[in-house]
Amino acid sequence: MITTYSGQVTPTPASFTAMPVRSTHGAYAGGVFSAEETWDDFFTVAADRLHFWGNDEDAGTRQTRAGAGLGFPATLTVGGSAAMEADLYANGVWYGRVASGIRLLGVETVTVPAGTFAGCLHLQIVFARPDGVQSNEEWWAPGVGAVKRLGAEDSWDDRQLLSFTAAAPVQFAAPPAGASIENGATTTLAVTATGPGPVTYQWYQGDSGDIAAPVVGATEASFTSPPLNAWARYWVRASSMAGTTDSDTLLVKVADAPMKVADWAAQPEVPVAQRAPEDTPAGDGVSNLMKFALGVPPMESAEAELPKAEMIPEAGGKVAMALDFAVNPQAQGIRYALEVTDDCVTWTEVAFLIEDGGTNADGTQLVRLREAAPSVASRKFVRLKVEVVP
């Protein structure tokens, strides 16, 4: 049982079981081995990958831990290399970041005082710590561990060792694109990603970073949607031994199909940080939600499309307030309401009648919202209220 840590300013400890491997460094001459230093390295094996968690030196009084562990690649061909990094802790105190590089130089038979070992992995390993660079060549025997080691301190350039600064993240070769399809059709979304070692994929429905709705079975670089009868948003997470990278949100527009404000706001011309219902990416003071409700494109001015107030005289000296405007016929997940006030301070939502005004050339539908039970007042003001509903 060992203790590792997470966090930097205030490290949080966590205990778990790891496999200790004891190593002894010393001199061998004339058939006699003289031990000079002994330490324990700690490893775990999960999903066929070996993770190094740190070591104990000087009878456990000096403990070094590599945060979440340095995960060695599951497969590595001769001449291949991999890079990793983790937080480094010395006796429970954060020490900085450590970057590790590993290269497989060959598979060899090694003879040492302990015997002859076949099939040894000849590895070149570099640790870049805040206080310098440590490099080793090691020979690992199957089922035994390290049986031979050649070490060099701060000799990166002299030995022409693996050159790296940190684990290279997965990168997308080009920004992935969405699609526009006919109602009821399918579409194939695809990405090209590169990274150290094999890259795996998982597609999700929703906005980038939201993992609540993984697409079952969508674990390749491309994904074919089911037949769609509404706008949809997808994204993909690409993973390698160096970590994960999330794509942007990919929007699939479906002709003459319903949409929600989150779908509508995910159009590529809208800045990612300006896609919330209350945001005003066009700078005209009209929110995404209001433009969505009125059928105005997100980056266009809504000035000419804002509701127009009307006063309709009724019997008994009453005047019904009304608003004329166009609505987005594909909009879903919102409700319209009519609010009235006589002081522009306290607004009251009132019952209203909906009158159909026909259809515009752009497909928007003209409507009039009119007070159903107007009151007698010397003056009144009216406004349109739009809300997102589940």
N, C-alpha and C positions, 0 to 999 in steps of 0.2 A: 504494500500500500504506500503510495507516494502522494505528495501534494503538489498541484500545479496552480497556475494563477491566470487571471484575466483582468483587463483594465490596466491603465498606466499610472495615473495620479494616485489612485487608491486601489492597489491590486486586491482582487477577490480570490481567496483560496478555494480549492475544490480537491477532494481526495478521490482517488480511484486506484485500481489494481493494474500494475504494469509488470512486465517481465524484466528482471535485472540481468545484465550481462557483465560479469566482472572481468576487467582487463588489468594486467600487470605489466608495467613498463620497466625495463632493466637492461642489463648488459649480459651477453652470453659469450664466454671465452674459455677455451680449454676444457670444454664439456661442463662448465659450471655456470649456472644462471644466477645473477645477483639482482634481486628485485630492488627497484628504486621508488616506484610509485604505483599505487593500486587505486582503481576507481570503479564505480558501477554505472553503466549506461542503462537507461530505461526505455523499453520499447513496448508497443502494443501492435497487434495485427487485427485489422478490421477491413472487411470486403477485399481481401487478398492484398492489402497495402500495408507496408510496415511504416509505423510512425515513431519518430525519435522524440522523446519528451525531456531529455536533459540527463545530467549525471550528478553523482555524489562523489566528492573527493575528500581526502583527509579524514577518513572514517566518518563521513557524513556531515562534518562540520562546515563544509563548503558545498552548497547545493545550487546547481544551475538548472533552470527550467526554460523550455521553449514553449511558452504560452499554450496555444492550441495544438502544439506538436508540429514537427516537420514531416510531412507525408511523402515518403519515397514513392516513385511511380510504380504502378502495378506491372508494367512491361517496359523494357528498355532494350533497344537493339545495340549491338556493338557499334561504338562511335556516336551513339545518341546521348543526349544530355537533357537535364531538367533543372529548373530553378524553383526555389521555395523561399518563403520568409515567414517570420513569426516574431512576437514580442519576446524579449529575453529578460529573465529575472534572476538575480543573484541573492540567495537567502531571502526570498520573498519581496525584494525591492526591484522595481522595474529598472532595467539597465539600458534599454534602448531596443532597436530592431536588429535582428540577425537575419542575414540573407545567406542561403545555402545553395550551392550548385553541385551537381553530381553528374559525372560522365562515366559511361561504361567503356573501358579501354580494351577489354578482351575477356575471354574465358580461358583460364590457364590451370596447369597443375603446379602446385607450390610445395616445396620441401622446407620444413622448418624443424627446429629441435623436437617439437611435439610429434612430428611425423610427416607423411606425404599426403596431400589432400588434392583430389582431382576435382575438376569442374569449378574452380574458384572464380568468383567474379572479381576482376581487376578494376577497381573503381578509383576515380580521381574526385576528391571531395574538397570543397572550399567553404569555409565559414567566414563571412564578413561581419565582424562585430564592431561596436562603436570604438573599441580600443585597438583595432587592427584586423589583419587578415590571417587566418590560419588555414594552411592547405595540407592535405594528406593524400598519399596513395595507399590504398588498402586492398587486401585480398580477403574476400569473404568466402568461407567454405560452407556448402549446403549443410544445414542442420547443425552447424558448429558456431559460426560467427566469424569475426575477424581473426585471422591467424597470422597476419603479417601487416605491418604498417611502416610507411616511410613518411616522416613529418617534416614540414618546413614552415617557419613562422615569418610572416610579412615578406614573402618572396613571390608574390603574384607574377610580377613582370619577369623575374629571373627564370621562373619555371614555365612561363607561357601557359598558365593554367586557364581554366574556363573563365571567360570574361562575362560578367553580368553585374547588374546593379540591384535588381530585384526581380521577383517572379513576374514575367511578362503576362499581363492579363489577356483574356480572349478579346479579339478585336473583330468587328464586322468590316468586311472589305468595302462595303458601300452601304449607305443608309437604306434599310429595307423599305419597300414601297407597299402601299395598300392597293386597293382595286375598286373598280366600279363595274357592277354586274346588273343583269336583268333580274327582275323579281322571280324567285324560285330557282335561280341558277346557283352553281357552286363556283369557287375560285381557289386557286393554289397560291399560297404565300410562301416565299422562300428567302433564305438568308445564306450568306457565305461568311463563315467565321474561321479565324486562324488563331492558334494558341499553342503553348507547349504541350506536347503529348496529344492523345486523342481528345476530341471535343464532343461533348454530348449535348442534347437539346431537350427542352420541355416547353411546349406551347401552352399559353394560358388565354382565357377570354377575359376581357376587361382592359384596364389601363396598365401601362408598364409599371412593374413592381408589385402589382396586386396579385398574390398567389392564391386567392380564395377559390378560383375556378380553373384548375388545370384541365386541359383537354386530354381525355383518356386516350392513350395510344399514340399521341402526337409527340414523338420523341426523335424525329429526324430533322434535317435542315429545312425541309419543306413540309407543308401541311395543307391538305385539301379540306376545305370547309364542307359542312353539310349544305343541302339546299337552303338558301336564306330568303326569308320573307320580311326581313327588317334589317336596318343597318346594324353592323356588328364591329366590335373592336377586339383585336388579338395582339399578342406580343410573344416573344420567345426569349427564354433564358439559355444562354450558351455557357457551358461549364467545362473547365479543364483542371489539371492539377494545380494551377495557379489561382483558381477562384472562379467567379462567375461574372458575366456581363449581360445586362438586360438590353434588349432592343427598344427602340421607340415604339409607341403605340401604332399599330397598323390598322387603318380604318377601311372597312369594306362598305362602300355606298351601294345601296340596292335601289334601283329605279322604282318610283311610285310605291315606296314602302315606308312604313312608320319608322320613326327614329326618336331617340331620347336626347335631351339637351347635351348629355355627356358624349354621345355619338357625334352630334352636330358640331360640338366645340373641338373635337379631335381632328378636324380637317387640317391638313398639313400647313396651310397658310397662317393658322393661329399659333402664336408662340406657346410653348408648353406651359410656361408659368402664367399664362393668361387664359386658362381654359375653364376656370370655375364659373358657376352661373352668375356670380356678382361681378366678374371682371369685365373691363371695357377695353379690349385690345385695340380697337380702332381709334381710341382717344376722343370719341364724340360724346362721352358721358352716358351712353345707352348700354346697359348691361347685356352680356351674352344671353341671359334668360329672356329678356324682353325682345331682343332681335330674333331669337329662336321662335318665340310665340308669334311674332309679326311676319315671319318668313323673310327676314332681311339677311343677306349673307354677312358673316361675322366681321369681315374687315371693310364693309361698306358703311357709309353714313346712313343713319336711320331717320334723318331729319324730315324727309318728305313722306315717310311712312308712319309717323307717329299718330296716335289716335286723335281725331278731331271732335271737339265737343259740340253738341247741339242742345238747344233748349226747345222743348216741345210743349206748347200750352195745352192744358187739359181743363175739364169742367171744374167749376168752383174756384177758379183763380189759381189752381195748382199748375206747376211747371215741372215736367219730367226731364231730368238730365239724361243725356245719352252720349255715347261715344261711337263714332264710325271708324272702322279700321279693317285691315286685311289680316287674316290669320294663316298660319302654316298648316295646311290640311294633314300633313304627315306627322305633326308634333304629337308625341305621347308623353305621359308622365307629368303633365302640368294641368293647372286649373286657372280659369279666368274669373276675376271678380270685379265688381263695380263698387267703388268707394265714393262717398259723398261727404262734404263738410260745408259749414257756413262760416268757419273762421280760419281755415287752413292750418289748424292745430290738431283738432280731434277729428279723425277720419272714421267713418262708420261704413262697414260693408252692408250693402242693401240688396234686397231681392231684385232681380232684373229679368227682363224678357230678351230673348235673342231673335233678331230679325235678319233673315237671309238677304244679302245684297248682291248675289251673283258671284261669278268667278272672273278673276283678272286673267290677262293673257299669260302671265308668268306662273299660273297655277294656284296662286293664293286665292283665298275665299273672302269676299267682303261680308262683314257682319255689322250689326248695330246692337249694342247693349243699352237697354233703356230701363230706367227705373220702373219697377212694377207697381209701386204704391208711393207716388211722390207726395211730399209734404208742402205746406204753404210756407214760404220763406222769402225774405226780401232779397236775399242773394244766396247762391249756392255754387259750389265748385265740385268738379267730378274728376276722378282719375281711374286709370286701369291698374289693377293689381294682378300679377302673375306669380303663382307659387309652384314649386316642385312638389309632386305628390308621389308616394310609393307606387 
